[in-house]
């Protein structure tokens, strides 16, 4: 297990060089403006001199542009610091389990777990386990549930009385509320995966898991 960093990411040296280049560009812009302003004042018509209001307006425009450039530089610096801090925190998740969007279960030696998110309480929730071919292996009534993330476990037992072999299975969830059946959408199904490594790339911090594959850290719903 390791923390990997995408080599295409911007390094500290490159970021520093970019910041220096932007400062040089801003200074160059100011120098050109002042040169143009001086030239304009030298060559103005004595009978129709440059209006003070125009000079003030041009100076204000330059100040606005310079301020925006400085603000952008500051925001980029803050973003880089936040990403670095986030990656260090994510490294502490290696070896831990997470809940993230997914509809898969990993059955190992009679143990598997998954979850789903509910926006409101329900009178009854039923988890249906299927094999890779879509055949129903088991339907578990886990009773009434509160709103929020709900966890469930499956021991591999099937409705026929046999034990399912180790492997990956799919699950669906339906609920009953006030006598009405409502299926939980795929977006609200949650799979349990174990973090093996962390990657830092252009899209941010990514957790590499055994069951869910690569998961953006912003999509993690719960950590165990």
Phi, psi and omega in degrees: 000136185206166175257121181246147179236126179299126183292347178279352180292156180284124180276168181298321181295317181295319180297321179296319179296321179295318179298318179297319180296321180293322177297319179296320178296318180297317179296321179296321179297317179296318180298316180296320180298314181296322178297317179295320181295317178297316179297321179295320180288325179294325186258016180287156179285120180303329181277346180219068186297161180298131181291131179302325180296324179294317179298315180299319180297317180294321178296322179294320178297317179298317180298321179295313180298316179298319179297320179295319179297318179294322179295317179299319179298317180295318180294320179296322178294318178295321180296318179296318180295320180295317180297318179297316179296320181295321181293323178293320178294321181295329180300331178288352180270354180299130181090351180263162180262147179228153171255127179214161181308130180170162182233028182250151174236137176254109180267120178227114177053046175076021179224129173204159181209153178206191181195179176200159182252134178244134178276345179207161179296152178229154180283334183201143176229136181236124178258125180251124181260133180232153175273183184298333180274356179092007179282136180285124179261323183201147173235121183248121174272111183257015171076197182289145182222148177275167177292149181118196179281129180245130179256147175218160178235150176228129183267008179091356179289141180250166181294341179274357179093001179263170178255129179289144179287162176304144179157191181253133182232164178253154177220154175230159181226133173235151181233160178234122180222121182054039177079000181254133179271131179227126178280138175284128183292159182301326181295337183259005174274140185234131177255152180257120180230158179255131182282126179257329179200170181233136179240143176243115182220192185298332182272359179113208181270128181239134177261126180263117186243166181285324185257323187266352185074218180273128182234124175295137185300334180289345182267358180287128182263331181200149181237138180239000000 
